[in-house]
Amino acid sequence: MRKKILIILLIFVFIMGISSLGPFNIISKFNEKGALKDFISSDNTFKELEVLDIDYRGSDTYFVQTQDGKNVKNFIIMRYDSSIMNGHWKVFEETSKEKYY
């Protein structure tokens, strides 16, 4: 009986260890918007810009609208994993819009 409880406990600890480390971190999925806000506050691209809106677009991609005085700038920020343990953010600034037909 003790062996079964010990095995179940070890399996549970192993699964929790895997889920809390690496890019498939369950905790970071719940707190990804907070991680994005931390990235925005530390990145040089967003200095002197006021963030107006953050919109999730799917697949770890966010649309961020900022304002600098009267100018509104739009950014696309994507999270990608370069390896099992390393996640990074890519920032793309919207330079023009396509014409809608």
SEVEX-705040 format. One record per residue: residue number from 1; residue in one letter; chain; x, y, z of N, C-alpha, C in turn. Coordinates in pm, whole numbers. Layout:
BEGIN
+-----+---+---+--------+--------+--------+--------+--------+--------+--------+--------+--------+
!   k ! r ! c !   n.xx !   n.yy !   n.zz !  ca.xx !  ca.yy !  ca.zz !   c.xx !   c.yy !   c.zz !
+-----+---+---+--------+--------+--------+--------+--------+--------+--------+--------+--------+
! NUM ! A ! A !      X !      Y !      Z !      X !      Y !      Z !      X !      Y !      Z !
...
+-----+---+---+--------+--------+--------+--------+--------+--------+--------+--------+--------+
// end
This chain:
BEGIN
+-----+---+---+--------+--------+--------+--------+--------+--------+--------+--------+--------+
!   k ! r ! c !   n.xx !   n.yy !   n.zz !  ca.xx !  ca.yy !  ca.zz !   c.xx !   c.yy !   c.zz !
+-----+---+---+--------+--------+--------+--------+--------+--------+--------+--------+--------+
!   1 ! M ! A !     82 !   -119 !      0 !      0 !      0 !      0 !     87 !    126 !      0 !
!   2 ! R ! A !    194 !    125 !     79 !    283 !    241 !     85 !    358 !    259 !    -47 !
!   3 ! K ! A !    392 !    148 !   -112 !    462 !    159 !   -240 !    373 !    224 !   -345 !
!   4 ! K ! A !    244 !    192 !   -345 !    152 !    251 !   -441 !    139 !    401 !   -417 !
!   5 ! I ! A !    127 !    440 !   -293 !    116 !    583 !   -260 !    245 !    656 !   -297 !
!   6 ! L ! A !    358 !    594 !   -270 !    487 !    653 !   -304 !    503 !    666 !   -455 !
!   7 ! I ! A !    464 !    564 !   -529 !    474 !    570 !   -676 !    381 !    679 !   -731 !
!   8 ! I ! A !    260 !    687 !   -681 !    166 !    790 !   -726 !    220 !    929 !   -693 !
!   9 ! L ! A !    277 !    943 !   -575 !    334 !   1071 !   -534 !    453 !   1110 !   -622 !
!  10 ! L ! A !    539 !   1013 !   -654 !    654 !   1042 !   -741 !    608 !   1078 !   -883 !
!  11 ! I ! A !    508 !   1009 !   -933 !    455 !   1043 !  -1066 !    396 !   1184 !  -1065 !
!  12 ! F ! A !    323 !   1218 !   -959 !    266 !   1351 !   -947 !    376 !   1458 !   -942 !
!  13 ! V ! A !    478 !   1436 !   -863 !    590 !   1532 !   -854 !    661 !   1544 !   -988 !
!  14 ! F ! A !    679 !   1435 !  -1058 !    744 !   1436 !  -1190 !    661 !   1517 !  -1290 !
!  15 ! I ! A !    532 !   1494 !  -1294 !    445 !   1568 !  -1386 !    442 !   1716 !  -1352 !
!  16 ! M ! A !    438 !   1749 !  -1224 !    440 !   1890 !  -1184 !    574 !   1955 !  -1218 !
!  17 ! G ! A !    683 !   1880 !  -1206 !    814 !   1932 !  -1243 !    822 !   1961 !  -1391 !
!  18 ! I ! A !    770 !   1871 !  -1473 !    771 !   1893 !  -1618 !    682 !   2010 !  -1655 !
!  19 ! S ! A !    566 !   2021 !  -1591 !    473 !   2128 !  -1626 !    518 !   2265 !  -1575 !
!  20 ! S ! A !    607 !   2270 !  -1480 !    653 !   2400 !  -1429 !    785 !   2444 !  -1489 !
!  21 ! L ! A !    849 !   2362 !  -1569 !    975 !   2397 !  -1635 !    954 !   2393 !  -1786 !
!  22 ! G ! A !   1034 !   2469 !  -1857 !   1031 !   2464 !  -2001 !    922 !   2550 !  -2063 !
!  23 ! P ! A !    910 !   2546 !  -2195 !    815 !   2633 !  -2265 !    669 !   2594 !  -2242 !
!  24 ! F ! A !    644 !   2473 !  -2198 !    507 !   2428 !  -2175 !    467 !   2449 !  -2030 !
!  25 ! N ! A !    515 !   2556 !  -1974 !    490 !   2590 !  -1835 !    344 !   2631 !  -1816 !
!  26 ! I ! A !    273 !   2556 !  -1735 !    131 !   2584 !  -1711 !    115 !   2718 !  -1641 !
!  27 ! I ! A !    203 !   2747 !  -1548 !    194 !   2873 !  -1474 !    215 !   2992 !  -1567 !
!  28 ! S ! A !    308 !   2984 !  -1660 !    332 !   3097 !  -1750 !    218 !   3113 !  -1850 !
!  29 ! K ! A !    147 !   3007 !  -1882 !     31 !   3021 !  -1971 !    -78 !   3103 !  -1903 !
!  30 ! F ! A !    -94 !   3086 !  -1773 !   -192 !   3164 !  -1700 !   -145 !   3307 !  -1680 !
!  31 ! N ! A !    -14 !   3329 !  -1680 !     41 !   3460 !  -1651 !    116 !   3517 !  -1771 !
!  32 ! E ! A !     79 !   3476 !  -1891 !    153 !   3521 !  -2009 !    133 !   3670 !  -2035 !
!  33 ! K ! A !     14 !   3721 !  -2007 !     -9 !   3864 !  -2027 !     78 !   3946 !  -1931 !
!  34 ! G ! A !     98 !   3896 !  -1810 !    188 !   3963 !  -1716 !    332 !   3959 !  -1765 !
!  35 ! A ! A !    373 !   3847 !  -1824 !    508 !   3837 !  -1880 !    525 !   3932 !  -1997 !
!  36 ! L ! A !    420 !   3948 !  -2077 !    425 !   4043 !  -2188 !    439 !   4186 !  -2136 !
!  37 ! K ! A !    367 !   4220 !  -2031 !    378 !   4355 !  -1974 !    517 !   4379 !  -1917 !
!  38 ! D ! A !    577 !   4277 !  -1856 !    715 !   4290 !  -1808 !    811 !   4312 !  -1923 !
!  39 ! F ! A !    790 !   4239 !  -2033 !    876 !   4256 !  -2150 !    862 !   4396 !  -2208 !
!  40 ! I ! A !    738 !   4445 !  -2219 !    715 !   4579 !  -2274 !    782 !   4685 !  -2188 !
!  41 ! S ! A !    776 !   4671 !  -2057 !    835 !   4771 !  -1969 !    988 !   4769 !  -1973 !
!  42 ! S ! A !   1047 !   4656 !  -2011 !   1193 !   4648 !  -2012 !   1254 !   4665 !  -2151 !
!  43 ! D ! A !   1174 !   4657 !  -2258 !   1228 !   4664 !  -2394 !   1247 !   4810 !  -2437 !
!  44 ! N ! A !   1356 !   4837 !  -2508 !   1387 !   4973 !  -2552 !   1291 !   5024 !  -2659 !
!  45 ! T ! A !   1225 !   4934 !  -2731 !   1132 !   4975 !  -2837 !   1016 !   5055 !  -2781 !
!  46 ! F ! A !    975 !   5025 !  -2660 !    855 !   5085 !  -2602 !    883 !   5198 !  -2503 !
!  47 ! K ! A !   1009 !   5244 !  -2498 !   1039 !   5356 !  -2409 !    969 !   5481 !  -2461 !
!  48 ! E ! A !    918 !   5561 !  -2370 !    845 !   5685 !  -2399 !    716 !   5661 !  -2476 !
!  49 ! L ! A !    666 !   5539 !  -2479 !    538 !   5508 !  -2542 !    437 !   5466 !  -2436 !
!  50 ! E ! A !    316 !   5511 !  -2448 !    210 !   5473 !  -2356 !    130 !   5359 !  -2421 !
!  51 ! V ! A !    117 !   5249 !  -2352 !     43 !   5134 !  -2405 !   -106 !   5159 !  -2388 !
!  52 ! L ! A !   -178 !   5158 !  -2500 !   -322 !   5181 !  -2497 !   -401 !   5050 !  -2488 !
!  53 ! D ! A !   -358 !   4950 !  -2564 !   -436 !   4827 !  -2572 !   -344 !   4708 !  -2602 !
!  54 ! I ! A !   -374 !   4596 !  -2539 !   -306 !   4469 !  -2566 !   -414 !   4369 !  -2603 !
!  55 ! D ! A !   -403 !   4313 !  -2722 !   -506 !   4221 !  -2772 !   -440 !   4090 !  -2813 !
!  56 ! Y ! A !   -489 !   3979 !  -2758 !   -436 !   3847 !  -2792 !   -492 !   3805 !  -2927 !
!  57 ! R ! A !   -404 !   3765 !  -3020 !   -445 !   3727 !  -3155 !   -430 !   3577 !  -3181 !
!  58 ! G ! A !   -384 !   3502 !  -3084 !   -370 !   3358 !  -3100 !   -227 !   3317 !  -3128 !
!  59 ! S ! A !   -193 !   3193 !  -3096 !    -61 !   3135 !  -3120 !     51 !   3220 !  -3062 !
!  60 ! D ! A !     36 !   3262 !  -2937 !    136 !   3343 !  -2867 !    167 !   3472 !  -2941 !
!  61 ! T ! A !     67 !   3532 !  -3003 !     83 !   3656 !  -3078 !    -10 !   3762 !  -3020 !
!  62 ! Y ! A !     45 !   3880 !  -3001 !    -31 !   3991 !  -2942 !    -24 !   4113 !  -3032 !
!  63 ! F ! A !   -134 !   4188 !  -3037 !   -139 !   4316 !  -3104 !   -135 !   4422 !  -2994 !
!  64 ! V ! A !    -36 !   4511 !  -3001 !    -18 !   4614 !  -2899 !    -29 !   4751 !  -2965 !
!  65 ! Q ! A !   -118 !   4833 !  -2912 !   -135 !   4968 !  -2964 !    -77 !   5065 !  -2862 !
!  66 ! T ! A !     11 !   5153 !  -2909 !     78 !   5249 !  -2822 !     56 !   5390 !  -2874 !
!  67 ! Q ! A !     88 !   5486 !  -2789 !     72 !   5626 !  -2826 !    194 !   5704 !  -2781 !
!  68 ! D ! A !    243 !   5790 !  -2870 !    353 !   5880 !  -2841 !    305 !   6021 !  -2874 !
!  69 ! G ! A !    254 !   6091 !  -2774 !    195 !   6222 !  -2801 !     64 !   6203 !  -2877 !
!  70 ! K ! A !     61 !   6251 !  -3002 !    -58 !   6233 !  -3086 !    -43 !   6116 !  -3182 !
!  71 ! N ! A !     77 !   6064 !  -3197 !    101 !   5954 !  -3290 !     64 !   5820 !  -3227 !
!  72 ! V ! A !    -10 !   5738 !  -3301 !    -46 !   5604 !  -3256 !     39 !   5506 !  -3335 !
!  73 ! K ! A !    106 !   5417 !  -3263 !    189 !   5314 !  -3327 !    134 !   5177 !  -3289 !
!  74 ! N ! A !    134 !   5088 !  -3386 !     87 !   4952 !  -3365 !    203 !   4854 !  -3376 !
!  75 ! F ! A !    204 !   4754 !  -3288 !    308 !   4653 !  -3287 !    245 !   4515 !  -3282 !
!  76 ! I ! A !    314 !   4420 !  -3341 !    280 !   4279 !  -3326 !    395 !   4217 !  -3247 !
!  77 ! I ! A !    361 !   4149 !  -3138 !    463 !   4085 !  -3054 !    434 !   3936 !  -3053 !
!  78 ! M ! A !    535 !   3858 !  -3086 !    521 !   3712 !  -3092 !    617 !   3647 !  -2995 !
!  79 ! R ! A !    569 !   3548 !  -2925 !    653 !   3468 !  -2836 !    693 !   3343 !  -2911 !
!  80 ! Y ! A !    824 !   3313 !  -2909 !    871 !   3190 !  -2971 !    973 !   3124 !  -2879 !
!  81 ! D ! A !    984 !   2994 !  -2891 !   1077 !   2917 !  -2810 !   1194 !   2873 !  -2897 !
!  82 ! S ! A !   1314 !   2919 !  -2862 !   1432 !   2883 !  -2939 !   1487 !   2747 !  -2898 !
!  83 ! S ! A !   1453 !   2703 !  -2779 !   1490 !   2569 !  -2733 !   1391 !   2530 !  -2624 !
!  84 ! I ! A !   1414 !   2420 !  -2561 !   1319 !   2372 !  -2460 !   1308 !   2470 !  -2344 !
!  85 ! M ! A !   1417 !   2532 !  -2306 !   1416 !   2618 !  -2187 !   1416 !   2768 !  -2219 !
!  86 ! N ! A !   1431 !   2808 !  -2345 !   1446 !   2949 !  -2377 !   1328 !   3000 !  -2458 !
!  87 ! G ! A !   1256 !   3096 !  -2403 !   1149 !   3163 !  -2475 !   1189 !   3308 !  -2500 !
!  88 ! H ! A !   1155 !   3359 !  -2616 !   1192 !   3495 !  -2653 !   1070 !   3565 !  -2711 !
!  89 ! W ! A !   1080 !   3697 !  -2725 !    974 !   3778 !  -2784 !   1030 !   3846 !  -2908 !
!  90 ! K ! A !    954 !   3846 !  -3017 !    988 !   3921 !  -3138 !    889 !   4036 !  -3150 !
!  91 ! V ! A !    942 !   4154 !  -3186 !    858 !   4273 !  -3199 !    862 !   4320 !  -3343 !
!  92 ! F ! A !    744 !   4342 !  -3400 !    731 !   4395 !  -3536 !    644 !   4520 !  -3530 !
!  93 ! E ! A !    693 !   4629 !  -3589 !    614 !   4752 !  -3592 !    535 !   4758 !  -3722 !
!  94 ! E ! A !    409 !   4798 !  -3710 !    325 !   4812 !  -3829 !    368 !   4938 !  -3902 !
!  95 ! T ! A !    408 !   4922 !  -4026 !    455 !   5038 !  -4104 !    350 !   5087 !  -4201 !
!  96 ! S ! A !    263 !   5002 !  -4249 !    158 !   5044 !  -4340 !     43 !   4944 !  -4333 !
!  97 ! K ! A !    -70 !   4984 !  -4385 !   -185 !   4895 !  -4388 !   -219 !   4861 !  -4532 !
!  98 ! E ! A !   -265 !   4739 !  -4553 !   -309 !   4700 !  -4685 !   -445 !   4761 !  -4713 !
!  99 ! K ! A !   -474 !   4777 !  -4840 !   -606 !   4829 !  -4877 !   -707 !   4716 !  -4872 !
! 100 ! Y ! A !   -820 !   4744 !  -4814 !   -927 !   4644 !  -4807 !  -1021 !   4666 !  -4926 !
! 101 ! Y ! A !  -1056 !   4557 !  -4990 !  -1144 !   4568 !  -5108 !  -1281 !   4517 !  -5074 !
+-----+---+---+--------+--------+--------+--------+--------+--------+--------+--------+--------+
// end
